Amino acid sequence: MTITTLDAALVTRLRVEAFLSEYMLALDADRLEDWYSFFAEDGTYRVTTRENHDLGLPLSLMNCRGHGMFKDRITALRTANIFEPHVYCHIPGALRITSITGEVVESESTFSVIRTMQEGDMRLFVCGRTFDRIRLGAEGPKLIDRTVILDSKQIDTLLVIPI
């Protein structure tokens, strides 16, 4: 690997890390109306369990395709869903760039999410891995596809806020 190739790979990694950090910080700051803007217009988002993923089962805890579904999800969360108020704190883990093809970067990363309830109770809510396809285009990075794989078969409450 030449220095030029190494520099390009490092810049790509830093762009991906910065983008994914902004994604997590937006969710943690309750800027949920910005969520869809991290995705390409026809982007997809899926949350599933490790068991379903390993068995190739299509069942998802959350599944959105395209900006319309993302916006509907947040509108429902804000106006129709009834749930105990809470916030997330994402804790990013290891990040690996698995492929770079033109402007499209594929990555795998680990994460944990601490959930804090309104009265102050804090717990590890979920942990797992994400598989992302990100386009690093002129308009800035956009998720083409994000698959979130939770380590547990179940979570202790309704999954309302995106991970």
RASULZI-V947032 format. One record per backbone hydrogen bond with DSSP energy under -0.5 kcal/mol. CO is the residue of the C=O (numbers start at 0). NH is the residue of the N-H. If there is no record, write none. Layout:
BEGIN
CO & NH
CO & NH
END
This chain:
BEGIN
1 & 5
2 & 6
3 & 7
4 & 8
5 & 9
6 & 10
7 & 11
8 & 12
9 & 13
10 & 14
11 & 15
12 & 16
13 & 17
14 & 18
15 & 19
16 & 20
17 & 21
18 & 22
19 & 23
20 & 24
21 & 25
22 & 26
23 & 27
24 & 28
25 & 30
26 & 29
29 & 31
30 & 33
31 & 34
33 & 36
34 & 37
35 & 38
37 & 142
39 & 42
40 & 66
42 & 65
43 & 145
44 & 63
45 & 147
46 & 60
46 & 61
47 & 149
48 & 52
49 & 53
50 & 54
51 & 56
52 & 55
61 & 46
63 & 44
64 & 68
65 & 68
65 & 69
66 & 70
67 & 71
68 & 72
69 & 73
70 & 74
71 & 75
72 & 76
73 & 77
74 & 78
75 & 79
75 & 80
80 & 82
84 & 117
86 & 115
88 & 113
89 & 91
90 & 111
93 & 109
95 & 97
95 & 107
98 & 105
100 & 103
102 & 104
102 & 135
103 & 100
104 & 133
105 & 97
105 & 98
106 & 131
107 & 95
108 & 129
109 & 92
110 & 127
111 & 90
112 & 124
112 & 125
113 & 88
114 & 116
114 & 122
115 & 86
116 & 119
120 & 116
122 & 114
122 & 124
125 & 112
126 & 150
127 & 110
128 & 148
129 & 108
129 & 131
130 & 146
131 & 106
132 & 143
132 & 144
133 & 104
133 & 135
134 & 136
134 & 141
136 & 139
139 & 136
141 & 134
142 & 39
143 & 43
144 & 132
145 & 45
145 & 147
146 & 130
146 & 148
147 & 47
147 & 149
148 & 128
149 & 49
157 & 159
END
